[in-house]
Amino acid sequence: MIIFVGMHNKPNKAPLCSSTRSGKLIDKIINSSDLAPVECLKTNLYNIDYYPKNYQQKVELAFDWHNRIQYDFMNDIIVLLGAEVHEYFISTKLFNKIIKLAHPSSMRSHIEMNDYVIRAINLIKGKL
């Protein structure tokens, strides 16, 4: 399975919701014929609909991800989206297959977005 890990939920939306710019880019990656038929899961490190205010809350919420998400640390590919997720994701050494990407919302132009999708697909294919 490929598990995408964003930062936090948007109000009244699922993690990396397809109606958001980030969600649309992740959907393009997921829907790529290069990755079919691999199961994918969109998650957020912080299961709240606002940005956490302090270090302690971020750490607690990051630990909570490991309790909420059913994963196989030997086989699943974990795609961490953005510098903060890279920093606060607990135990990147625990997983065999970690990919660190910029957060999709940081891609502004269509060229950047297309390059982002292609780069992500190639990195994921390298871990399959």
ABEGO torsion letter per residue (X at the ends): XBBBBBABBBBGBBBGBAABAAAAAAAAAAABAAAOABBBBBBBABBBABBBABAAAAAAAAAAAAAABBBBAAABBBBBBEAAAAAABBGAAABABBBBBBBAAABABAAAAAAAAAAAAAAAAAAX
